[in-house]
């Protein structure tokens, strides 16, 4: 019946694990920052950053309305949809409302700097048009680690952006990378990342493990060559410190990314003690079986 697919994707396309059943609407290609030393998701030339032409996005939304009329959730890709102007985001959200009326939530990845550039009133407008959730890759709450991975953000800039989005009624999912500081910075990475989420109380919190497929030396350069990956037991010990230092009321927590060695699911804080016990069991298991331990770089 339909000769043209609803969306013309520029591959590869990435999304959070929780958006597995969402319609991925690609409104930009790549990431506007794309300087983090650990990230190889948006490699050029095919993922050179650029907004997708507005008329093309609207046409794709119309086709989705014809071919996928029962769509309930939409994720705005690629890595940085919130870099778009408020005017363009409003146009996209209004088109989703018109042509995909069954949609109940729109979500997107978001860099903290792009929340900073929008007023709380503008964010409230976007929320009222359906933007219900943003995913912020904090990576770490430690300023020293953030500088070494060239994140372009600080503890304060990330905290302020999360609180600003929440004040506008937009839910926030924060992502932290287990192992991001290497062995030398593991302790402060865990403690300060816990402090970041304590100070912001995100609705959702997730961890993934440093997945190092970057060119040799790219991550190490930021640490002046002094970077040792954590093995599996050490990653679990860092996770234990992170969870131990959290003081959260009702953040839904997941460590179920493909990179995670230990799957944890629950609500922090009511499930905190159960999670700590699970982590302790994992640490004992990996230490008793060193032959099954490996480093993220060997995935």
Secondary structure, DSSP 4 states (H G I P E B T S, - for coil): --SS-S----S-----GGGTTSEEEE-EES-SS---TT--SS-TTTT--EEPPHHHHHHHHHHHHHH-TT--EEEEESTTGGGS-HHHHHHHHHHHHHH-TT--EEEEE--HHHHHTS-HHHHHHHHHTTEEEEEEEEE-S-HHHHHHTT-S--HHHHHHHHHHHHHTT-EEEEEEEETTTTTTTHHHHHHHHHHHHHHH--SEEEEEE----SPTTHHHHHTTT------HHHHHHHHHHHHHH---SSEEEEE-STT-SS-EEEEETTTHHHHHHHHHHHHHHHHHTGGG---GGG-
